[in-house]
Amino acid sequence: MKARLLLLLSAALLLGAGLRLYDLGGPSLWMDEGFTWMVATHPLSELPERVTVFDKHPPLHYALARAAMLAGGPSEFWLRLPSALAGVLTIPLVFLLARQVGGSGPASAFLMAVGAMHVLFARDGRGYGLATLWVALTLWLWVRLLHRPRPLEVAGWFLAGVAALYTHYLAMVVLAWQWLLLVAGRPRQERARWLGIPVLALLAFLPWIPTMLRQAATPSPGHPPPPWSALLEVLYAHSVGFTLNFTPWRLPGLPAGLQGHAAWYSVVAVAGLVLAMSWGSGPQARRLLGVFFGSLLSLVLLSRWTGAGLYETKYTVLVSPAFWVLVASGVAQLERRFGRSAGCAFLGFFLILNLVSSLNSVLLEEWHRQDLRGAAGYLAVHARPGDRLLVVSGWVLPALEPYSHQWPPMRVRPMEAREVAGFRPELQAGERVWLLRASASLFDPRDRVYSRLRQACPPPIHSWTAWRRNPDLLVDLKCFEAPGP
């Protein structure tokens, strides 16, 4: 039996490694990765200053990205490698976690290996893959502590939690729920000894707090408070990922206005059913379910109450290990109650759809992020020395800068929100102006810069667009030439 389990885990690891490492350096840097590049290509002594310019994250992933790029050179592959390797290492931790809560280790490992949301962000040069690894480690040790607290495991859980905090601030929410449920499950006379854990965590994080406060004071576009439907969106995103297009089907009894979303509601309903079934797997699974839903609800509530823009669906990738362990546990309960065919059907549902969605994100350019490298290549061919380049939004400049050596000397001007509102083109006769729109919805949602250039000039003489399924990741480049005297 042990040999069979080891063989299945090895197969899941190979599959997960292939999805996370294949053509890892192929796609261009995109806006968020530019922030990592901006930090990782400079000495660590400059890290506290640089992470307050654009970014809002702790230092640990930047330090590892810096080490990787020093070892392998400044390239997209080495920038993304720490996150991808952390994503691969998360798979055996999910295997162990599932066995601790009474679920199927192999099923959980395969679900994590093909989990489309995790594959997408493990291939990103950001801290999500590393933070998810630390969270998975804390969950595994936490479940062991629920059985019997041992000093070595308590220390490991604490250190893994500190590492998670130094990788992503919102790991704090997941860790808080672990601590609350751990304390609630201990005998009353033992609870007092656990009250020191948050204090020790604060002391461990104390050196970084001044930088964190400066980051909080730095203006950023933020994100609007999420609606309550965000909780359902999380279930969909974890179940099948972001890159799966359904051909809508009809469901009996569903109102006509909702028929176009029938597939979306079907996925959410299946995920909800399987998670509900995991309740029967035992007390550890129920506590894990509490951590999963408690973390999601806390993120939504914090963002709605504070208006601080703390919520994005992608941040919930941190609890994807808990999600897939609970799915595997729920499938096992369905199989126990309704037979092997029911269990295989539900397991196949998640495995097949996630594999297709993961392959979409890996193989299809339409699902890749911004192609700023392609825009720089087009400028290299068509731009002239002395041309002006307007960049909306200016937040893409760190990701564009590594490719800027390709084009001739140009006057580059980033456009911020306050400049967009009052923008008026002031052009000399025959002057050429390039407009690069990338994530422009952050600063110019009404497309004012393009509209005013279009009014002042004839139609563009050059145009290049990198089409993407996600319109927020569109990169559009146009060259306007002011009319002559």
C-alpha positions in Angstrom: 0.0 0.0 0.0 2.8 2.4 0.9 4.5 1.8 -2.5 1.2 2.4 -4.3 0.7 5.7 -2.4 4.3 6.8 -3.2 3.8 6.0 -6.9 0.6 8.0 -7.0 2.2 11.0 -5.2 5.1 10.8 -7.6 2.8 10.9 -10.6 0.9 13.9 -9.1 4.3 15.7 -8.5 5.4 15.1 -12.1 2.1 16.4 -13.4 2.1 19.4 -11.2 5.8 20.2 -12.0 5.1 20.0 -15.7 2.1 22.4 -15.5 4.1 24.9 -13.4 7.5 24.7 -15.1 6.7 24.3 -18.8 7.8 27.4 -20.8 8.0 29.3 -17.5 10.1 32.0 -19.1 8.1 32.3 -22.3 5.4 34.9 -21.6 6.4 38.5 -21.1 6.6 40.2 -17.8 3.3 41.8 -16.8 2.5 44.8 -14.6 2.6 43.1 -11.2 5.7 41.1 -12.1 7.4 44.4 -12.9 7.3 45.3 -9.2 9.1 42.1 -8.4 11.7 42.8 -11.1 12.2 46.4 -9.8 13.1 45.0 -6.4 14.9 41.8 -7.3 17.4 43.4 -9.7 18.7 45.7 -7.0 20.7 45.0 -3.7 18.6 43.8 -0.8 19.7 46.9 1.2 17.4 48.9 -1.1 14.4 46.6 -0.6 12.6 48.5 2.1 12.7 51.7 0.0 11.7 50.0 -3.3 8.7 48.1 -2.0 7.2 51.4 -0.9 7.3 52.9 -4.4 4.7 50.8 -6.1 4.2 47.6 -4.1 2.4 46.5 -0.9 4.0 43.2 0.0 6.5 41.9 2.6 10.1 41.0 1.7 10.6 37.3 1.7 9.6 36.5 -1.8 11.6 39.4 -3.1 14.7 38.1 -1.4 14.2 34.6 -2.9 13.6 36.1 -6.4 16.8 38.2 -5.9 18.8 35.1 -5.0 17.4 33.2 -8.0 18.2 36.0 -10.4 21.7 36.3 -9.0 22.2 32.5 -9.6 20.6 32.3 -13.0 20.6 35.8 -14.4 18.0 38.5 -15.0 15.3 36.7 -17.0 11.6 36.0 -16.7 12.3 32.3 -16.0 14.5 32.9 -12.9 12.1 35.6 -11.6 9.3 33.1 -11.6 11.2 30.0 -10.5 10.9 30.5 -6.7 7.1 30.7 -6.9 6.8 27.8 -9.3 9.0 25.5 -7.2 7.0 26.5 -4.1 3.9 25.5 -6.0 5.3 22.1 -6.7 6.3 21.6 -3.1 2.8 22.4 -2.0 1.5 19.2 -3.6 3.1 16.7 -1.1 2.0 18.9 1.8 -1.6 18.7 0.6 -1.1 14.9 0.4 0.0 14.8 4.0 -2.7 17.2 5.1 -5.4 15.1 3.5 -4.2 12.0 5.3 -4.3 13.9 8.6 -8.0 14.9 8.2 -9.0 11.4 7.0 -9.3 12.2 3.3 -7.7 10.7 0.3 -4.1 11.8 0.0 -3.7 10.8 -3.7 -6.9 12.5 -4.8 -5.9 15.7 -2.9 -2.5 15.6 -4.5 -3.8 15.2 -8.0 -6.4 17.9 -7.5 -3.7 20.3 -6.2 -1.5 19.3 -9.1 -4.0 20.4 -11.7 -5.8 23.1 -9.7 -6.1 25.8 -12.3 -6.1 28.8 -9.9 -2.9 27.6 -8.2 -1.2 26.7 -11.5 -1.9 30.2 -12.8 -0.4 32.0 -9.7 2.5 29.6 -9.1 3.7 30.5 -12.6 3.6 34.2 -11.7 6.7 36.0 -10.5 4.9 37.2 -7.3 4.7 35.8 -3.8 1.4 33.8 -4.1 3.1 30.4 -4.7 5.5 30.8 -1.8 2.8 32.1 0.6 0.5 29.2 -0.3 3.4 26.8 0.5 3.8 28.3 3.9 0.1 28.3 4.6 -0.1 24.6 3.5 2.7 23.8 5.9 1.0 25.7 8.8 -2.3 23.8 8.0 -0.6 20.4 8.2 1.2 21.2 11.5 -2.0 22.8 12.8 -4.0 19.7 12.3 -1.3 17.7 14.1 -1.5 20.2 17.0 -5.3 19.6 17.2 -4.5 15.9 18.1 -1.6 16.5 20.5 0.5 19.6 20.8 4.2 18.7 20.7 6.8 21.4 21.4 8.7 20.8 18.1 5.5 21.0 16.0 4.3 24.1 17.9 7.7 25.7 17.0 7.4 24.6 13.4 3.9 25.9 13.1 4.9 29.2 14.6 8.0 29.6 12.3 6.0 28.6 9.2 3.4 31.2 10.1 6.0 33.9 10.5 7.4 33.0 7.1 3.9 33.3 5.6 3.4 36.7 7.2 6.8 37.8 5.7 5.5 36.7 2.3 1.9 37.9 2.1 0.1 40.2 4.6 -3.2 38.4 4.2 -1.8 35.2 5.5 -2.5 36.8 8.8 -6.2 36.1 8.3 -5.7 32.4 7.7 -3.3 32.1 10.6 -5.7 33.9 12.9 -8.5 31.4 12.2 -6.1 28.5 12.8 -5.2 30.0 16.2 -8.8 30.7 17.2 -10.0 27.2 16.4 -6.9 25.7 18.0 -7.5 27.6 21.2 -11.2 26.9 21.1 -10.5 23.2 20.9 -8.2 23.0 23.9 -9.4 22.3 27.4 -10.1 25.6 29.3 -7.2 25.2 31.7 -4.8 25.0 28.7 -6.0 28.0 26.7 -4.0 30.6 28.6 -0.7 29.2 27.4 -1.7 29.8 23.8 -2.3 33.5 24.3 1.4 34.3 23.9 1.5 33.1 20.3 0.1 36.3 18.8 2.4 38.4 20.9 5.5 36.4 19.8 4.3 36.7 16.1 4.1 40.5 16.5 7.6 40.6 18.0 8.9 38.5 15.1 7.2 40.9 12.6 8.3 44.0 14.5 11.3 44.8 12.3 9.2 45.1 9.2 6.3 47.2 10.7 7.9 50.6 9.9 8.2 49.6 6.2 4.6 48.2 6.2 3.3 51.5 7.6 5.1 53.4 4.8 3.5 51.1 2.3 0.1 51.7 3.7 0.6 55.4 3.3 1.7 55.2 -0.3 -1.2 56.0 -2.7 -2.4 53.1 -4.9 -5.5 52.5 -7.1 -6.7 49.8 -4.8 -9.8 47.7 -5.5 -13.4 48.4 -4.9 -15.1 46.7 -2.0 -16.3 43.3 -3.1 -20.0 42.4 -3.3 -21.3 39.5 -1.3 -21.4 37.4 -4.5 -17.6 37.4 -4.3 -17.9 34.4 -2.0 -19.6 32.5 -4.8 -17.0 33.8 -7.3 -14.3 32.3 -5.0 -15.9 28.9 -5.2 -16.1 29.1 -9.0 -12.5 30.3 -9.3 -11.1 27.5 -7.0 -13.2 24.9 -8.7 -12.3 25.4 -12.3 -9.9 28.4 -12.5 -10.1 31.7 -14.4 -9.3 30.4 -17.9 -12.2 28.1 -18.7 -14.9 29.2 -21.1 -18.2 27.3 -20.9 -20.6 27.0 -23.7 -23.7 27.9 -21.7 -26.3 25.2 -21.3 -29.9 25.4 -20.2 -31.1 24.1 -16.9 -34.7 23.2 -16.3 -36.6 25.6 -14.1 -34.0 28.4 -14.3 -35.4 31.8 -15.2 -34.6 33.0 -18.7 -32.4 35.8 -17.4 -30.1 33.4 -15.7 -29.8 30.8 -18.4 -26.7 32.4 -19.8 -25.0 31.8 -16.4 -26.3 28.2 -16.0 -22.8 26.7 -16.2 -21.4 29.2 -13.7 -24.2 28.4 -11.2 -23.7 24.6 -11.9 -20.1 24.7 -10.9 -20.8 26.8 -7.7 -23.6 24.3 -6.8 -21.3 21.3 -7.3 -18.5 22.9 -5.2 -20.9 23.8 -2.5 -22.3 20.3 -2.4 -18.9 18.7 -2.1 -17.7 21.1 0.6 -20.9 20.4 2.5 -20.3 16.7 2.3 -16.8 17.1 3.7 -18.5 17.9 7.0 -19.0 14.2 7.6 -15.3 13.4 7.4 -14.7 14.2 11.0 -13.8 17.0 13.5 -10.5 17.9 11.8 -12.2 18.3 8.4 -14.9 20.5 10.1 -12.2 22.7 11.6 -10.5 22.9 8.3 -13.8 24.0 6.7 -14.0 26.6 9.4 -10.5 28.0 8.5 -11.5 28.0 4.8 -14.8 29.8 5.0 -13.7 31.9 8.0 -10.8 33.3 6.0 -12.9 34.1 2.9 -15.6 35.8 4.9 -13.0 37.8 6.9 -11.3 39.1 3.7 -14.7 40.2 2.2 -15.8 41.8 5.5 -12.5 43.6 6.1 -12.5 45.0 2.6 -16.2 46.1 2.8 -15.9 47.6 6.2 -12.6 49.4 5.8 -12.8 50.3 2.1 -9.1 49.6 2.0 -9.2 47.5 -1.2 -7.8 44.4 0.6 -9.8 41.9 -1.5 -9.0 40.3 -4.9 -10.1 36.9 -5.8 -6.5 35.9 -6.5 -5.5 36.5 -2.9 -7.7 33.5 -1.9 -5.2 31.2 -3.6 -3.6 31.1 -0.2 -6.4 28.7 1.0 -6.4 26.5 -2.1 -4.6 23.7 -0.2 -7.5 23.6 2.3 -10.1 23.8 -0.6 -8.7 20.7 -2.4 -8.3 18.7 0.7 -12.0 19.4 1.6 -13.1 18.6 -2.0 -11.3 15.2 -1.8 -12.9 14.6 1.6 -16.3 15.5 0.3 -15.9 13.2 -2.7 -14.9 10.4 -0.4 -18.1 10.9 1.6 -20.2 10.9 -1.6 -18.6 7.7 -2.7 -19.3 6.2 0.7 -23.0 7.1 0.6 -23.8 6.8 -3.1 -21.2 4.4 -4.5 -18.0 4.5 -6.3 -19.5 5.7 -9.6 -20.7 8.9 -7.8 -17.3 9.5 -6.3 -15.5 9.0 -9.6 -18.0 11.3 -11.4 -17.4 14.2 -9.0 -13.6 13.6 -8.8 -13.5 13.5 -12.6 -15.5 16.7 -12.8 -12.9 18.7 -10.9 -9.8 16.9 -12.4 -10.8 17.3 -16.0 -12.1 20.8 -15.9 -9.0 22.0 -14.0 -6.6 20.2 -16.3 -8.2 21.9 -19.3 -8.2 25.3 -17.6 -4.5 24.8 -16.5 -3.5 23.9 -20.0 -5.3 26.9 -21.4 -3.3 29.2 -19.1 0.0 27.5 -20.0 -0.4 27.0 -23.7 -2.7 29.6 -25.1 -1.4 33.2 -25.6 -4.9 34.6 -25.3 -4.9 33.6 -21.6 -1.4 35.0 -20.9 -0.8 38.3 -19.1 0.2 41.5 -20.7 2.6 41.3 -23.7 4.8 44.3 -22.9 7.8 42.6 -24.5 5.8 42.5 -27.8 5.0 46.2 -27.5 8.7 47.0 -26.9 9.6 44.9 -30.0 7.1 46.9 -32.1 8.5 50.2 -30.9 12.0 48.9 -31.8 10.9 48.5 -35.4 8.6 51.6 -35.9 9.7 54.3 -33.4 12.1 57.1 -34.2 14.6 58.9 -31.9 12.9 61.8 -30.3 9.3 60.3 -30.4 7.2 60.8 -27.3 5.8 57.8 -25.4 2.7 58.3 -23.2 2.1 55.3 -20.9 -1.3 54.7 -19.3 -1.0 53.4 -16.7 2.4 54.4 -15.4 2.3 51.3 -13.1 3.4 49.2 -16.0 6.7 51.0 -16.4 8.7 48.6 -14.1 7.6 45.7 -16.3 8.3 47.7 -19.5 11.7 48.9 -18.4 13.6 45.6 -18.9 12.6 45.7 -22.6 13.2 49.4 -23.1 16.7 48.8 -24.5 15.1 47.6 -27.7 13.7 50.9 -28.9 15.5 54.2 -29.8 15.8 57.1 -27.4 12.4 58.4 -26.6 10.8 60.8 -24.1 8.7 58.6 -21.9 5.9 60.1 -19.8 3.9 57.9 -17.4 0.2 59.1 -17.0 -1.3 59.2 -13.5 -4.9 59.6 -12.7 -4.7 63.3 -11.8 -2.9 64.0 -15.1 -5.5 62.0 -17.2 -8.4 64.2 -16.2 -6.8 67.4 -17.4 -4.8 66.0 -20.3 -4.7 68.3 -23.4 -2.3 67.3 -26.3 0.2 70.0 -26.9 1.9 68.9 -30.2 4.3 70.5 -32.5 3.6 70.2 -36.3 4.8 66.8 -37.4 5.5 65.5 -33.9 5.0 61.8 -33.3 3.4 60.6 -30.1 3.0 56.9 -29.1 0.2 56.0 -26.7 0.7 52.7 -24.8 -2.4 51.6 -22.9 -1.8 48.7 -20.5 -4.1 48.2 -17.4 -5.4 51.6 -18.4 -8.6 50.9 -16.6 -6.8 51.7 -13.3 -6.1 55.4 -14.3 -8.1 56.1 -17.4 -11.3 54.1 -17.4 -13.0 56.5 -19.8 -10.1 56.4 -22.3 -9.8 60.2 -22.2 -6.1 60.3 -23.4 -6.8 58.3 -26.5 -10.0 60.2 -27.3 -8.2 63.6 -27.0 -5.3 62.5 -29.1 -7.7 61.1 -31.7 -9.5 64.5 -31.8 -6.2 66.4 -32.2 -4.6 64.2 -34.8 -5.4 62.2 -37.9 -5.9 58.4 -37.5 -3.0 56.5 -36.1 -0.1 55.8 -38.5 1.0 52.7 -36.5 -1.1 50.4 -34.4 -0.3 47.2 -32.4 -2.6 45.3 -30.0 -2.0 42.2 -27.9 -5.5 40.8 -27.5 -6.4 39.0 -24.3 -9.4 37.2 -23.0 -9.2 39.4 -19.9 -9.7 43.0 -21.1 -7.8 44.3 -18.1 -4.7 42.7 -19.5 -5.0 44.3 -23.0 -1.9 46.0 -24.3 -2.7 48.6 -27.0 0.0 50.7 -28.8 -0.8 53.5 -31.3 1.3 56.2 -32.9 -0.2 59.6 -33.7 1.5 62.2 -35.9 0.4 65.8 -35.4 -0.8 67.5 -38.6 1.7 69.8 -40.4 1.4 73.6 -40.6 
